[in-house]
Amino acid sequence: MAYLALALTGPHLGELVGSGELLGRWDALPIAFTVLGIDRVDGGAPNPVTLDSSAAGALLAARTTRGRFLIAATPQRDHPYNLARRVASLGHLSRGRSGLLMGIRDGYAAPAEATAARAYDAARAVRALEQSWPYDSIVGDRETGILVRSNQIAHVDLNGAFPIAGPLNIPEPATGASVIAWYGPGAAVGSPPVDLVIGTGAVVVTTLGERPPTDTTGVLLQPTLDHTVDELLTGAERLLAEGFSAVAPGGSLRAALGLAAPPRRADGRAAFPAPQPNPSL
């Protein structure tokens, strides 16, 4: 049986983060993940009121302990370097419960070039930047005074739509590189850095109230604006009771989805020389 995931628009995010009761129910729900800000990537018209998905993610990371989520974003609005900083920061705050859903066009953003190739280049940049400062380079060795093996921090030297030298100025989360999902056509699972495809891949989008398929890997349950978050959570609870696969809350998103850790680039040039011992520290 398929696993269940949820999608929230900006107005729904405002409703969720404003209610302790709804947050508690969401945090305990045995679903795979929740997409924050699906209205930023699904091609629909912008709503009168919304909430930034990364801001909502920071609130969820701080106020919950088990729920997993993807923040929705596009390069039409966010430069990959800034997006990588947010993704890595959320990875630290959530202890690996978070990730990124990359879309092509954001209805809330100013008109700009929006192509699958540009979005794919942005996703590649986010993954490369997040891995540019490996977590295990932070050693804190008091005997030698070496706090970070800085020679392991590497430039990314990216070309394409977003030329970036790097590295990122935030270390990789302790749980490793964040999951990167893709919304709609234009990429496939197994095409680095895409870990998961939603909409045209193994995760099917179903509107709340419709009968979801069961012969797929996962179902993303999306409410309309007429639905409340309470109705969405109740609908999810009902589907889980009817046999959708429960995914235990807690732990990293990558582990929950059974995704392997992505490989590292082997050819990055060191951003800094090897540190020298300094016991006086």
N, C-alpha and C positions, 0 to 999 in steps of 0.2 A: 504493500500500500504506500502511496505517496506521502511525503512529509508536507506539513503545512507551514506557510509563511504569510505574513501580513504586510499590507501596504497602507501608508498613511499620507494624506495630503497635508499641506501646510496648516489649514484650519483644524484638521484632526490632531496635528501635533500640538497646537495650542491647547486643545481640549485635554489631551493626555497629560501634558506636563503640568497643567493647572489643577489636577485632581490626585490627591494621595491615594484614594481608593482605586482609581483606574490604573495608576502606576503599579500598585501592589498586585492587581490582577494580571496586568501585562507581564510583570517580572516573573510571576509564577507559572505562566502559561508554557506548556511543553511544545513550543513551536521552534522551527529552525532559526528564523530571524524575522526582523521587521524592516521594511524599506521606509526610511524617513524622507518625506518630500517627494513622493512618486510623481506629483504634479509638475515637478521640474524637468522631467525627462519623458513623460508619456505622450507628449504632443498635444495635450489639451489646452484650452484657453486658460490664462492665469486667473486665479481667484482674487476677489477684492482684498482679502487679508491672507497673509501667509506667515510662515516662520522658517527661518533659515535652517536647513537640515543639519549643518554642523553645529550650530548653536543648540539645537534640540538634542543632538547626540551628546554634547558636553553635559547637558542637564541629566540625561538618562544615565550616562556613565557615572556621574557623581551621586545620583539618588537611587540607583538600583544596583543589584549585585549579580543578577543571573540572565536577564534578557539580552539578546544579541541583536545587532542592527547594522544596516548599511546606510550610509548617507548618500543621497543622490546629488550628482553634480555634473556639470558640463564645462568644457574649456571655453565655451561662449561667454561664460561669466567669471570663471576662476582660472587664473594662470596655474599651470601644473606645479610650479614651485610652491605657491601659496597653498594649493590643494594638498600637496605632499606634507607640508607642515601640519595641516589640520588632521590629515589621516594618521600620521605618526603620533601626534599629540593625543588623539582619541584612542589609539591603540594602547598608549601608556595609561590613560585615565580609566579605560574600560577593562584593562588587563586582557586584551585580545578579543574582547567580545564584539568589536566593531570592524567595519570594512567600508569599501567604496563601491557604489553603483554608478558607473560611467554612462552618461547618455550623450546624445548628439546635439540636441537643440533644447534650450531652456526658454519657455514662453515668458518668463519674468525678465529675461535679460534683454539688453538693447540689441537691435538687429545687427548681426555680424555673420561672418563666414561660419557655417556649421555643416561639416561633412563628417562622414564616418571615419575617413582617413585622419582628419584633424583630431577627432576624439580618441582614436586609437593611439596616435602619437602622444596625446596627453596621458593616457593610461600607462603607456610604456615609461614615460618620464616619471610618473608618480612611483611606480614600482622601483625604478632604478635609483631614484633619490632616496626612497625610504630605506633601501639596502646599502646606501653609500656610506653610512656610519654604522657598522655592525655592532650589535649590542654586546657581543662577547669581547669587543675591544676595550671595554670599560673594566679594568682589573682592580683598581684601588690598592695597589701593592705598597704597603707602608714601609717595608724594608728597603725597597729600591726607590721609593718616592715616585714611581710611575703610576699615574692615575688612569691614563688611557694609552693604549698602544696606538698612537696617532697615525702611524704609518699604515694601519689597516683601513683608515678613512680614505675613500677614493673619489676622484673626479668621475662624473658620469659621461661627460663629453658627448652629449646628444646633438644630433642634427635633426632634420625634418622640420615640422611646423613650429617646434619650440626648441631652438638652439639653447642648450643649457650646459654649463661646465660643471656646476655643482662644487662640492657636495652639499647635502642638506645640513643644516645646523642643529638638528635634533637627532639623537641616536634612534636606531631601530627599536621598536618595542621588545620587551623581554620575550614575548611569545612569537617573535619573528615577523616577517612581512605580512601586512594586512591583506585580507581577501579582496580581490578586485573582480567585481561582477560587471557585466555588460548588459545594457537594455536594448532589445530589439535587434534588427539585422545589422550586418556589417562586421561581425567577429564570430569566432567559434571557440569553444572550449578546446584547450590544447594549443591555442595560438598565444604565446606569451605576450602580455602578462595576464590574460583573461582566465580566471578560475571557474567562472560560472556565467551562463547566459540565461537571461530572464526574458520571457516573451516569445522568443522564437526558438528557444532551446528546450532543455529538459524541464524547465520550470515554467509552467503555464499560468497566465494571468486570468483569473476568474472574478467576475463581479459578485459581491455579496448578494445572496438571494438566488443566484443561479446554481445549478447542480454542477459541482466541479468534477473533472475527470479523475479517475483513480489509476489509470494505466500510464502514469508518467512519474518522473522522479520526484517532482515537487509541484505544489500549487500555491500561487501567490494570490491571496484573497484580498480584493480591493473594494472598499466601500464607495458609494456615491456620496456627493455632498449632502444628500438628504439623510444619510445614515449617521448615527452617532458612534463614538468610540465604544460606548457600552454595547451597542448592537453588534459591532464588529467583534468584540471579545466574546459576546454570547454566541454568535455564529461560529466562531472558531472553537469554542468549547463544545458545541453541539457536534461539529464535524469530527473532532477528536474522539468524542464518545461513540460516534458511528464507525470508527475504525481507521481514521487517518493515523499514520505513524507518529507516535509521540517522540519528540527529541528532548531529552532531559535538559532542563534549564541549567545554566552555568557553564563555565569553561569557555574556551576560545571558539570563535566562529569557524575557524579553519578545522579544528578538531571535530566540531559538531557536524560539519558537512563531509568529513572524511577526506579532506583535501591534503595532498602532499605539500610539503614545504617547497617553495619555488627555488630553483637553482640560482646561485649568485653569478654575476659576471666575473669572468676570470681575467679579463684584460684591462681592468681599470687602473689608471696611473695614480700612484699615491699622492694625496693632497698635502701630506706633511712628512718630514723625515722621521726616522725611527727615534723614539725618545731615549734620552740618556739617563742613567740612574742619578738620582738626586736625594740621597738619604736624609738630607736636612729637612725635607718636607714632612 
